[in-house]
């Protein structure tokens, strides 16, 4: 029997329930699929970074490899994207044309993901963000932590342009909260346990951090009312 906050696909939590009430099921299903790909990408990257790998990569890689399919699904079913591409930073999206030039603005961002799979994940993440920016501004704010200025800039791009950006600015793709290893451990261990209340706390912790990041970005990057509910 399902608990108060758990659903048949392993999702749970107040944030997910809120999103389910006003988002299309396909939007949330795509989010879970993207998160599964992103977590798999972390594990793939951890396997090839042999020289002084980051603690985050080591922890996520080790934990991800021991999770079964159901636990991986639970880990991915967060009400937010587990990677970021500067969705609260309008400066990087305010790039001059042409967007297809590979070195435009790239030097300012260090590359985190170097494995071949990063190209496809970046394309899917950028396309998903573009779709939300155009069609579901509130969802972009909730699921991606996207600021209103970024939503406006991304939404004005064409599909060809967003694919070009994903190809040439793959270095923008980073794990969310790369310095908060304990947050990631909490999420993955909760997913492994399958205990709904523990998993709900881990997901809500992420929502709290995402909200805090949005508030921190307001004074310098956006109108204080832009992210208000």
C-alpha positions, 0 to 999 in steps of 0.5 A, spaced: 500 500 500 502 506 498 504 511 503 501 518 504 506 521 499 508 516 495 506 514 488 506 508 484 512 510 480 516 512 486 515 519 486 513 523 493 513 529 496 510 536 497 514 539 491 512 533 486 505 533 488 504 541 487 507 540 480 503 534 478 497 538 479 498 544 474 504 541 469 502 536 464 504 529 466 509 529 460 513 534 463 514 531 469 516 524 466 521 528 461 524 531 468 525 524 471 528 521 464 533 527 464 535 526 471 536 518 470 541 520 464 544 526 468 545 521 474 548 516 469 553 521 466 555 522 473 557 515 474 560 515 467 564 521 468 567 518 475 569 512 472 574 515 467 576 521 472 582 517 475 587 523 477 584 526 483 577 525 482 572 530 485 569 528 492 562 529 488 564 524 482 566 519 487 561 519 492 555 519 486 559 514 482 560 509 487 553 510 490 549 510 483 553 503 481 550 499 487 542 502 486 538 497 483 533 500 477 527 502 482 532 506 487 535 509 481 528 511 478 526 514 485 533 518 485 531 521 479 524 523 481 525 529 484 521 535 483 527 539 480 533 538 475 539 535 478 544 539 473 544 546 471 547 550 465 546 557 468 539 558 468 539 563 473 545 567 470 542 571 464 549 574 462 551 567 459 545 567 455 546 574 452 551 571 448 552 575 441 551 572 434 553 568 431 551 562 436 554 557 432 561 559 433 564 554 438 569 559 442 564 564 443 564 565 451 567 558 452 573 560 456 569 563 462 567 556 464 571 550 466 568 543 463 565 538 468 563 533 464 568 530 458 565 523 457 562 522 450 555 522 453 555 529 455 553 531 448 547 528 448 545 530 455 547 537 454 542 537 448 536 534 451 537 539 457 538 545 453 532 543 449 528 541 455 529 548 458 528 552 452 521 548 451 519 550 459 522 557 457 517 558 452 511 554 454 511 554 462 515 559 465 512 557 472 515 550 471 522 553 468 522 557 475 520 551 479 524 545 476 530 549 473 531 554 478 530 559 472 530 566 473 525 571 469 530 574 465 533 567 463 527 565 461 526 571 456 532 570 453 532 562 452 525 563 450 527 568 444 532 563 441 530 558 435 530 550 436 536 551 431 539 556 436 538 552 442 541 546 439 547 550 437 548 552 444 548 545 447 553 543 442 558 549 443 557 551 450 557 544 453 561 546 458 555 550 461 553 543 464 554 542 471 551 538 477 547 542 481 550 544 488 557 541 486 560 543 493 554 540 497 556 532 497 552 531 503 546 533 499 547 528 494 549 522 499 542 524 502 538 523 496 542 517 493 542 513 500 534 515 501 533 512 494 536 506 496 532 505 502 526 506 499 523 509 505 518 515 503 519 519 509 526 519 508 526 520 501 521 526 501 526 530 506 531 529 501 527 532 496 525 537 500 532 539 502 533 540 495 527 544 493 529 549 499 536 550 496 534 551 490 529 557 493 535 559 496 539 560 490 534 563 487 533 568 492 541 569 492 541 571 485 535 576 485 539 582 488 544 582 482 541 578 476 534 580 476 528 584 478 526 582 486 519 581 483 521 576 478 521 570 481 515 571 486 510 566 486 
